[in-house]
Amino acid sequence: MTYHAHDLNYKGENCGVHNWMTPDGHAFYWHPDWLHIAEDQTGIRPKEDLEVTAGEKPTREHAVLAILKHLNGKMVEELNKIPLP
């Protein structure tokens, strides 16, 4: 399965922290001051950096792209662990 933006359920914003949930229950968080997404609301343990060009302000769209990159990259890692016949 490949994740797409429509697979992420935006749960809203609380104290500046935005939250998305995957169908299988994984939560991702982002705050405009963070240049990464995280799997906890504090943002202390980054999971994926946002791809933002110099001088560009990070947006929710950047966060969604980072979540998708993280999720889809994890799937590739798992597939690569399966030995080929």
All heavy atoms as an XYZ file, in Angstrom:
691
protein
N       0.840     -1.184      0.000
C       0.000      0.000      0.000
C       0.884      1.245      0.000
O       1.857      1.325      0.734
C      -0.888      0.000      1.247
C      -1.653      1.278      1.429
S      -2.566      1.283      2.995
C      -3.340      2.847      2.876
N       0.532      2.184     -0.801
C       1.187      3.484     -0.819
C       0.230      4.495     -0.212
O      -0.943      4.535     -0.561
C       1.538      3.898     -2.265
O       2.396      2.917     -2.818
C       2.216      5.244     -2.303
N       0.744      5.297      0.711
C      -0.089      6.319      1.341
C      -0.161      7.554      0.445
O       0.812      7.940     -0.185
C       0.497      6.729      2.691
C       0.315      5.696      3.776
C       1.289      4.743      4.016
C      -0.829      5.694      4.562
C       1.127      3.800      5.020
C      -0.997      4.756      5.569
C      -0.013      3.816      5.791
O      -0.173      2.890      6.782
N      -1.341      8.179      0.437
C      -1.589      9.423     -0.289
C      -2.180     10.430      0.694
O      -2.633     10.055      1.780
C      -2.563      9.188     -1.450
C      -2.069      8.169     -2.426
N      -1.155      8.466     -3.413
C      -2.328      6.849     -2.533
C      -0.892      7.375     -4.104
N      -1.595      6.371     -3.582
N      -2.192     11.693      0.311
C      -2.678     12.747      1.201
C      -4.097     12.459      1.694
O      -4.412     12.706      2.862
C      -2.612     14.100      0.501
N      -4.942     11.896      0.837
C      -6.327     11.638      1.257
C      -6.424     10.512      2.291
O      -7.466     10.324      2.909
C      -7.228     11.358      0.048
C      -6.889     10.109     -0.692
N      -6.058     10.112     -1.787
C      -7.254      8.819     -0.486
C      -5.922      8.884     -2.236
N      -6.630      8.069     -1.464
N      -5.335      9.780      2.510
C      -5.319      8.732      3.532
C      -5.089      9.290      4.933
O      -5.279      8.578      5.920
C      -4.217      7.706      3.241
C      -4.441      6.973      1.937
O      -5.607      6.648      1.633
O      -3.451      6.734      1.222
N      -4.665     10.541      5.020
C      -4.384     11.162      6.313
C      -5.609     11.927      6.798
O      -6.158     12.763      6.084
C      -3.195     12.120      6.195
C      -1.895     11.501      5.707
C      -0.841     12.581      5.541
C      -1.423     10.409      6.645
N      -6.027     11.639      8.015
C      -7.180     12.301      8.617
C      -6.673     13.454      9.476
O      -6.056     13.234     10.514
C      -7.975     11.291      9.450
C      -9.222     11.889     10.051
O      -9.634     12.989      9.700
N      -9.827     11.161     10.963
N      -6.926     14.682      9.019
C      -6.495     15.865      9.766
C      -7.391     16.021     10.977
O      -8.607     16.138     10.869
C      -6.546     17.109      8.875
C      -6.084     18.359      9.575
C      -4.763     18.498      9.993
C      -6.955     19.401      9.835
C      -4.320     19.638     10.631
C      -6.529     20.553     10.473
C      -5.213     20.666     10.869
O      -4.768     21.799     11.504
N      -6.792     16.010     12.171
C      -7.546     16.075     13.424
C      -7.638     17.484     13.985
O      -8.268     17.685     15.013
C      -6.909     15.149     14.471
C      -6.804     13.705     14.034
C      -8.138     13.135     13.665
C      -8.627     12.175     14.689
N      -9.961     11.686     14.460
N      -6.974     18.440     13.350
C      -7.064     19.819     13.803
C      -5.792     20.304     14.470
O      -4.743     19.674     14.409
N      -5.924     21.442     15.128
C      -4.781     22.128     15.740
C      -5.108     22.427     17.195
O      -6.221     22.814     17.532
C      -4.514     23.409     14.943
C      -3.447     24.297     15.507
C      -4.012     25.414     16.363
O      -5.147     25.834     16.133
O      -3.311     25.834     17.279
N      -4.123     22.215     18.065
C      -4.267     22.507     19.487
C      -2.982     23.177     19.958
O      -1.907     22.583     19.865
C      -4.535     21.217     20.271
C      -4.749     21.454     21.743
O      -5.071     22.561     22.169
N      -4.561     20.423     22.537
N      -3.085     24.398     20.438
C      -1.921     25.178     20.900
C      -0.856     25.295     19.815
O       0.346     25.237     20.089
C      -1.333     24.560     22.167
S      -2.457     24.560     23.562
N      -1.283     25.405     18.569
C      -0.362     25.557     17.448
C       0.127     24.255     16.853
O       0.745     24.252     15.798
N      -0.145     23.130     17.510
C       0.315     21.827     17.024
C      -0.787     21.184     16.199
O      -1.909     20.990     16.668
C       0.723     20.897     18.195
C       1.173     19.541     17.669
C       1.820     21.533     19.036
N      -0.463     20.847     14.941
C      -1.399     20.205     14.029
C      -1.237     18.693     14.137
O      -0.134     18.192     14.351
C      -1.122     20.661     12.593
C      -1.297     22.135     12.413
N      -2.465     22.684     11.948
C      -0.460     23.170     12.663
C      -2.344     24.000     11.906
N      -1.131     24.321     12.339
N      -2.339     17.961     13.978
C      -2.329     16.511     14.155
C      -3.028     15.817     12.991
O      -4.095     16.231     12.569
C      -3.021     16.174     15.479
C      -3.192     14.693     15.728
O      -4.274     14.254     16.067
N      -2.143     13.916     15.568
N      -2.380     14.759     12.498
C      -2.956     13.882     11.480
C      -2.934     12.459     12.004
O      -2.035     12.073     12.750
C      -2.135     13.921     10.185
C      -2.187     15.210      9.456
C      -3.004     15.530      8.407
C      -1.368     16.360      9.656
N      -2.755     16.807      7.971
C      -1.747     17.344      8.725
C      -0.348     16.656     10.572
C      -1.146     18.583      8.656
C       0.242     17.902     10.508
C      -0.157     18.848      9.560
N      -3.888     11.637     11.565
C      -3.962     10.240     11.965
C      -4.098      9.387     10.698
O      -4.851      9.738      9.785
C      -5.179     10.020     12.869
C      -5.303      8.651     13.451
S      -4.217      8.362     14.845
C      -4.881      9.460     16.061
N      -3.340      8.289     10.670
C      -3.466      7.355      9.551
C      -4.617      6.396      9.839
O      -5.030      6.239     10.996
C      -2.173      6.544      9.349
O      -1.963      5.727     10.503
C      -0.982      7.447      9.098
N      -5.133      5.711      8.814
C      -6.211      4.753      9.038
C      -5.835      3.638     10.026
O      -6.694      3.105     10.711
C      -6.481      4.165      7.652
C      -5.980      5.191      6.695
C      -4.823      5.854      7.389
N      -4.545      3.317     10.108
C      -4.128      2.255     11.026
C      -3.733      2.792     12.402
O      -3.179      2.064     13.232
C      -3.016      1.404     10.424
C      -1.835      2.209      9.912
O      -1.910      3.450      9.911
O      -0.836      1.599      9.522
N      -4.017      4.069     12.694
C      -3.864      4.604     14.035
C      -2.557      5.290     14.374
O      -2.335      5.642     15.530
N      -1.686      5.539     13.407
C      -0.446      6.259     13.683
C      -0.719      7.762     13.658
O      -1.319      8.278     12.720
C       0.634      5.918     12.644
C       1.155      4.539     12.782
N       0.645      3.495     12.050
C       2.117      4.022     13.569
C       1.284      2.392     12.377
N       2.181      2.682     13.308
N      -0.261      8.449     14.700
C      -0.460      9.893     14.801
C       0.823     10.624     14.419
O       1.922     10.167     14.724
C      -0.870     10.273     16.218
N       0.657     11.756     13.752
C       1.780     12.617     13.390
C       1.425     14.050     13.756
O       0.286     14.479     13.602
C       2.089     12.517     11.893
C       2.634     11.183     11.507
C       1.789     10.182     11.061
C       3.986     10.915     11.630
C       2.290      8.940     10.726
C       4.495      9.670     11.301
C       3.643      8.679     10.848
N       2.429     14.772     14.226
C       2.235     16.134     14.717
C       3.216     17.080     14.034
O       4.323     16.686     13.671
C       2.457     16.179     16.233
C       1.499     15.304     16.990
C       1.806     13.968     17.243
C       0.282     15.806     17.442
C       0.917     13.150     17.935
C      -0.602     14.996     18.132
C      -0.282     13.672     18.375
O      -1.155     12.863     19.050
N       2.785     18.355     13.929
C       3.659     19.389     13.373
C       3.245     20.742     13.944
O       2.061     21.041     14.097
C       3.560     19.425     11.854
C       4.291     20.584     11.271
C       5.643     20.745     11.176
C       3.729     21.777     10.727
N       5.951     21.956     10.609
C       4.785     22.610     10.319
C       2.424     22.218     10.554
C       4.573     23.853      9.752
C       2.209     23.456      9.988
C       3.291     24.258      9.585
N       4.239     21.562     14.261
C       4.037     22.943     14.707
C       4.789     23.843     13.727
O       5.861     23.468     13.248
C       4.601     23.110     16.127
C       4.304     24.448     16.719
N       5.028     25.571     16.396
C       3.357     24.829     17.604
C       4.541     26.602     17.060
N       3.523     26.175     17.804
N       4.258     25.012     13.398
C       4.928     25.895     12.435
C       6.376     26.250     12.788
O       7.149     26.606     11.915
C       4.051     27.146     12.425
C       2.699     26.660     12.809
C       2.954     25.539     13.792
N       6.773     26.118     14.048
C       8.154     26.393     14.442
C       9.080     25.199     14.202
O      10.292     25.328     14.304
C       8.232     26.779     15.919
C       7.579     28.121     16.210
O       7.389     28.908     15.262
O       7.234     28.364     17.380
N       8.499     24.021     13.931
C       9.307     22.816     13.718
C       9.631     22.662     12.243
O       8.789     22.899     11.381
C       8.575     21.564     14.145
C       8.072     21.525     15.535
C       8.390     22.358     16.567
C       7.132     20.578     16.060
N       7.715     21.990     17.705
C       6.929     20.894     17.415
C       6.446     19.504     15.511
C       6.071     20.162     18.225
C       5.594     18.777     16.314
C       5.419     19.111     17.663
N      10.828     22.218     11.949
C      11.196     21.890     10.567
C      11.192     20.376     10.375
O      11.965     19.823      9.609
C      12.574     22.478     10.243
C      12.607     24.005     10.194
C      14.024     24.500      9.954
C      11.652     24.540      9.137
N      10.287     19.707     11.101
C      10.134     18.259     11.016
C       8.713     17.891     11.439
O       7.991     18.716     11.975
C      11.137     17.543     11.938
C      10.935     17.861     13.382
N      11.588     18.910     13.995
C      10.141     17.313     14.337
C      11.208     18.973     15.264
N      10.324     18.009     15.502
N       8.341     16.633     11.162
C       7.118     16.074     11.733
C       7.546     15.141     12.854
O       8.696     14.699     12.899
C       6.244     15.348     10.674
C       7.030     14.324      9.869
C       5.599     16.355      9.746
C       6.724     12.921     10.217
N       6.634     14.861     13.775
C       6.953     14.026     14.924
C       5.778     13.093     15.216
O       4.663     13.317     14.745
C       7.253     14.887     16.147
N       6.038     12.045     15.991
C       4.987     11.114     16.390
C       4.509     11.377     17.812
O       3.787     10.573     18.378
C       5.464      9.670     16.229
C       5.589      9.270     14.769
C       5.996      7.824     14.568
O       6.467      7.192     15.530
O       5.847      7.334     13.450
N       4.922     12.506     18.386
C       4.403     12.913     19.691
C       4.187     14.429     19.656
O       4.801     15.130     18.863
C       5.347     12.520     20.833
C       6.706     13.168     20.694
O       6.808     14.393     20.914
O       7.661     12.463     20.357
N       3.301     14.894     20.496
C       2.885     16.292     20.443
C       3.980     17.271     20.862
O       3.930     18.446     20.524
C       1.633     16.491     21.304
C       0.897     17.752     20.985
C      -0.510     17.766     21.551
O      -0.937     16.851     22.232
N      -1.227     18.820     21.259
N       5.000     16.794     21.572
C       6.079     17.694     21.983
C       7.035     17.992     20.838
O       7.721     19.002     20.855
C       6.892     17.084     23.141
O       7.570     15.920     22.672
C       6.015     16.756     24.320
N       7.110     17.100     19.865
C       8.016     17.283     18.732
C       9.463     17.019     19.055
O      10.343     17.267     18.238
N       9.730     16.481     20.236
C      11.117     16.265     20.669
C      11.815     15.181     19.842
O      13.004     15.278     19.576
C      11.162     15.926     22.177
C      10.749     17.155     22.977
C      12.544     15.457     22.604
C      10.574     16.908     24.464
N      11.059     14.172     19.421
C      11.654     13.083     18.628
C      11.214     13.207     17.167
O      10.193     12.645     16.781
C      11.250     11.739     19.216
C      11.831     11.490     20.605
C      11.544     10.099     21.132
N      10.123      9.832     21.284
C       9.406     10.124     22.378
N       9.985     10.695     23.398
N       8.137      9.833     22.441
N      11.984     13.930     16.345
C      11.611     14.112     14.936
C      11.576     12.791     14.186
O      12.353     11.884     14.470
C      12.717     15.004     14.376
C      13.464     15.530     15.535
C      13.233     14.591     16.674
N      10.663     12.695     13.235
C      10.567     11.500     12.395
C      10.996     11.764     10.958
O      11.493     10.878     10.298
C       9.137     10.950     12.411
C       8.784     10.291     13.711
C       9.672      9.095     13.938
C       9.437      8.463     15.274
N      10.367      7.388     15.569
N      10.769     12.958     10.470
C      11.115     13.288      9.082
C      11.237     14.798      8.973
O      10.390     15.536      9.470
C      10.028     12.775      8.139
C      10.349     12.894      6.679
C      11.308     11.819      6.195
O      11.194     10.654      6.606
O      12.187     12.161      5.388
N      12.300     15.245      8.315
C      12.469     16.682      8.093
C      11.514     17.180      7.020
O      11.169     16.447      6.089
C      13.900     16.990      7.652
C      14.915     16.794      8.761
O      14.523     16.877      9.943
O      16.084     16.553      8.443
N      11.086     18.435      7.155
C      10.308     19.085      6.112
C      11.265     19.544      5.020
O      12.391     19.955      5.310
C       9.576     20.307      6.668
C       8.188     20.091      7.269
C       8.219     19.172      8.460
C       7.561     21.407      7.634
N      10.816     19.450      3.795
C      11.624     19.930      2.671
C      11.158     21.346      2.343
O      10.195     21.552      1.613
C      11.480     18.984      1.479
C      12.079     17.620      1.754
C      12.012     16.677      0.560
O      11.686     17.129     -0.563
O      12.274     15.484      0.771
N      11.867     22.311      2.924
C      11.535     23.722      2.771
C      12.755     24.426      2.198
O      13.865     24.262      2.708
C      11.154     24.337      4.143
C      10.787     25.796      3.986
C      10.026     23.556      4.791
N      12.555     25.213      1.152
C      13.671     25.933      0.557
C      14.021     27.151      1.408
O      13.195     27.639      2.179
C      13.345     26.375     -0.888
O      12.173     27.178     -0.870
C      13.127     25.186     -1.793
N      15.230     27.624      1.265
C      15.707     28.778      2.042
C      14.769     29.962      1.850
O      14.389     30.294      0.728
C      17.118     29.139      1.621
N      14.377     30.578      2.951
C      13.505     31.742      2.905
C      12.026     31.406      2.822
O      11.187     32.297      2.919
N      11.702     30.137      2.648
C      10.304     29.716      2.555
C       9.777     29.390      3.958
O      10.480     28.816      4.773
C      10.202     28.480      1.662
C       8.807     28.048      1.334
C       8.778     26.864      0.389
O       9.794     26.154      0.248
O       7.717     26.641     -0.196
N       8.529     29.772      4.225
C       7.916     29.489      5.521
C       7.271     28.100      5.476
O       6.544     27.787      4.539
C       6.860     30.546      5.821
C       6.218     30.410      7.166
C       5.222     31.519      7.426
C       4.573     31.301      8.781
N       3.583     32.326      9.058
N       7.531     27.237      6.481
C       6.914     25.907      6.502
C       5.391     26.008      6.607
O       4.862     26.875      7.305
C       7.480     25.253      7.760
C       8.584     26.106      8.230
C       8.399     27.453      7.639
N       4.703     25.109      5.913
C       3.241     25.100      5.903
C       2.725     23.702      6.230
O       3.494     22.735      6.288
C       2.704     25.483      4.507
O       3.107     24.473      3.571
C       3.212     26.845      4.059
N       1.417     23.598      6.405
C       0.790     22.286      6.625
C       1.054     21.365      5.445
O       1.204     20.162      5.622
C      -0.717     22.443      6.824
C      -1.088     22.880      8.209
C      -2.557     23.048      8.451
N      -3.434     22.193      7.670
C      -4.746     22.334      7.625
N      -5.327     23.280      8.304
N      -5.482     21.532      6.901
N       1.106     21.921      4.251
C       1.372     21.100      3.067
C       2.767     20.470      3.137
O       2.943     19.313      2.762
C       1.214     21.929      1.786
C      -0.225     22.294      1.461
C      -0.809     23.409      2.347
O      -0.037     24.209      2.943
O      -2.045     23.463      2.451
N       3.740     21.226      3.626
C       5.078     20.667      3.818
C       5.023     19.503      4.810
O       5.680     18.481      4.630
C       6.058     21.727      4.352
C       6.429     22.764      3.345
N       6.020     24.072      3.463
C       7.167     22.684      2.227
C       6.498     24.761      2.453
N       7.204     23.944      1.679
N       4.238     19.686      5.878
C       4.111     18.639      6.891
C       3.477     17.383      6.307
O       3.945     16.263      6.558
C       3.302     19.150      8.079
N       2.427     17.548      5.502
C       1.776     16.391      4.876
C       2.765     15.653      3.981
O       2.850     14.415      4.014
C       0.520     16.821      4.093
C       0.014     15.704      3.197
C      -0.570     17.275      5.053
N       3.536     16.383      3.192
C       4.529     15.742      2.325
C       5.568     14.975      3.143
O       5.977     13.871      2.768
C       5.201     16.773      1.426
C       4.313     17.380      0.347
C       5.045     18.502     -0.380
C       3.849     16.315     -0.638
N       5.986     15.530      4.283
C       6.957     14.845      5.145
C       6.347     13.579      5.746
O       7.017     12.541      5.834
C       7.434     15.787      6.250
N       5.073     13.631      6.148
C       4.398     12.447      6.684
C       4.339     11.356      5.625
O       4.661     10.188      5.885
C       2.983     12.794      7.188
C       3.062     13.718      8.406
C       2.204     11.518      7.524
C       1.727     14.349      8.794
N       3.946     11.722      4.411
C       3.855     10.740      3.325
C       5.221     10.154      2.990
O       5.347      8.941      2.783
C       3.220     11.373      2.086
C       1.764     11.790      2.247
C       1.288     12.550      1.018
C       0.876     10.588      2.534
N       6.240     10.991      2.974
C       7.595     10.501      2.705
C       8.016      9.512      3.787
O       8.580      8.453      3.494
C       8.574     11.671      2.641
C       9.989     11.266      2.319
C      10.897     12.483      2.229
C      12.334     12.064      1.978
N      13.234     13.224      2.001
N       7.731      9.835      5.038
C       8.073      8.956      6.159
C       7.329      7.618      6.045
O       7.944      6.552      6.134
C       7.736      9.638      7.474
C       7.933      8.777      8.671
N       9.190      8.458      9.143
C       7.041      8.152      9.477
C       9.057      7.668     10.201
N       7.771      7.479     10.428
N       6.012      7.678      5.847
C       5.216      6.452      5.777
C       5.608      5.584      4.591
O       5.795      4.373      4.733
C       3.729      6.791      5.702
C       3.103      7.352      6.967
C       1.710      7.882      6.671
C       3.053      6.284      8.055
N       5.740      6.178      3.428
C       6.052      5.398      2.229
C       7.495      4.903      2.248
O       7.773      3.809      1.766
C       5.731      6.203      0.971
C       4.231      6.400      0.817
O       3.443      5.513      1.140
N       3.823      7.557      0.369
N       8.398      5.664      2.854
C       9.781      5.210      2.996
C       9.890      4.021      3.932
O      10.668      3.105      3.710
N       9.086      4.028      5.004
C       9.068      2.905      5.941
C       8.609      1.633      5.239
O       9.128      0.552      5.497
C       8.116      3.203      7.103
C       8.763      3.750      8.329
C       7.738      3.949      9.411
C       8.070      3.122     10.615
N       7.293      3.501     11.795
N       7.641      1.763      4.356
C       7.132      0.596      3.637
C       8.212      0.022      2.732
O       8.372     -1.195      2.644
C       5.886      0.972      2.829
C       4.706      1.262      3.718
S       3.232      1.786      2.830
C       3.189      0.672      1.479
N       8.980      0.866      2.076
C      10.065      0.406      1.214
C      11.110     -0.324      2.049
O      11.602     -1.383      1.651
C      10.689      1.594      0.441
C      11.968      1.179     -0.263
C       9.684      2.155     -0.559
N      11.438      0.210      3.227
C      12.393     -0.448      4.119
C      11.919     -1.847      4.489
O      12.697     -2.798      4.483
C      12.587      0.365      5.402
C      13.373      1.635      5.232
C      13.432      2.446      6.521
O      13.193      1.876      7.602
O      13.698      3.654      6.426
N      10.637     -1.979      4.827
C      10.090     -3.285      5.207
C      10.121     -4.253      4.032
O      10.452     -5.427      4.187
C       8.661     -3.138      5.738
C       8.583     -2.431      7.078
C       9.403     -3.119      8.159
O       9.314     -4.352      8.301
O      10.149     -2.417      8.869
N       9.791     -3.773      2.848
C       9.824     -4.637      1.662
C      11.243     -5.096      1.357
O      11.459     -6.233      0.935
C       9.233     -3.906      0.449
C       7.725     -3.725      0.450
C       7.305     -2.848     -0.736
C       7.010     -5.070      0.401
N      12.208     -4.230      1.589
C      13.602     -4.587      1.330
C      14.128     -5.638      2.301
O      15.134     -6.293      2.025
C      14.502     -3.344      1.374
C      14.314     -2.473      0.151
O      13.880     -2.947     -0.895
N      14.611     -1.199      0.273
N      13.457     -5.834      3.420
C      13.865     -6.856      4.399
C      13.436     -8.267      3.984
O      13.939     -9.242      4.509
C      13.275     -6.544      5.772
C      13.856     -5.317      6.426
C      13.199     -5.072      7.770
C      13.677     -3.771      8.398
N      12.960     -3.493      9.644
N      12.492     -8.356      3.057
C      11.989     -9.657      2.616
C      12.980    -10.266      1.645
O      13.319     -9.676      0.615
C      10.596     -9.513      1.926
C       9.603     -8.901      2.912
C      10.132    -10.857      1.404
C       8.274     -8.513      2.277
N      13.504    -11.450      1.986
C      14.498    -12.083      1.096
C      13.853    -12.506     -0.236
O      12.715    -12.978     -0.257
C      14.975    -13.308      1.873
C      14.104    -13.419      3.064
C      13.225    -12.225      3.153
N      14.586    -12.286     -1.285
C      14.123    -12.713     -2.614
C      14.461    -14.185     -2.813
O      15.491    -14.660     -2.352
C      14.779    -11.860     -3.698
C      14.412    -10.377     -3.681
C      15.231     -9.612     -4.704
C      12.935    -10.165     -3.946
N      13.587    -14.908     -3.520
C      13.855    -16.336     -3.759
C      15.027    -16.550     -4.693
O      15.431    -15.761     -5.422
C      12.565    -16.867     -4.351
C      11.754    -15.675     -4.769
C      12.340    -14.486     -4.068
